[in-house]
Amino acid sequence: MIIRPQQTRFQILIVDNLKTISNWAANPWRRYSVVLIMFFVGYFFGSSLGMISAVYNLMDPVGALISVLLIEILINIRRVLFSDKNKRFFLLIIDFLRIGLMYGFFTESLKLL
């Protein structure tokens, strides 16, 4: 017999908020605006990490480690969300956040040439 853990109030509140956000994003314009915002957030973090590591030459390995860990975490989250059909909106958000990060890294690398 498998005993399931107790549902806490915090856990119920988070799950309900995620469902509310999914229902709110049923409108395509809202969905595109949230996805575009997440793209720009990813671009901001990618370019910021590139700028910070370019200023401090000693921090290049740390910046590379942080960027690789961030990308790997997003890929693992994507694997979890890909199996669930109800969470396609969050999969789209994770994908565009990752694309924004990579685009930020790419533009910063072009500035450093």
TALIN-V497878 format. One record per backbone hydrogen bond with DSSP energy under -1.0 kcal/mol. NH is the residue of the N-H (numbers start at 0). CO is the residue of the C=O. Records with the same first field share a line. If there is no record, write none. Layout:
NH: CO, CO
This chain:
11: 7
12: 8
13: 9
14: 10
15: 11
16: 12
17: 13
18: 14
19: 15
20: 16
21: 17
22: 18
23: 19
24: 20
25: 22
30: 26
31: 27
32: 28
33: 29
34: 30
35: 31
36: 32
37: 33
38: 34
39: 35
40: 36
41: 37
42: 38
43: 39
44: 40
45: 41
46: 42
47: 43
48: 44
49: 45
50: 46
51: 47
52: 48
53: 49
54: 50
55: 51
58: 55
62: 58
63: 59
64: 60
65: 61
66: 62
67: 63
68: 64
69: 65
70: 66
71: 67
72: 68
73: 69
74: 70
75: 71
76: 72
77: 73
78: 74
79: 75
80: 76
81: 77
90: 86
91: 87
92: 88
93: 89
94: 90
95: 91
96: 92
97: 93
98: 94
99: 95
100: 96
101: 97
102: 98
103: 99
104: 100
105: 101
106: 102
107: 103
108: 104
109: 105
110: 106
111: 107
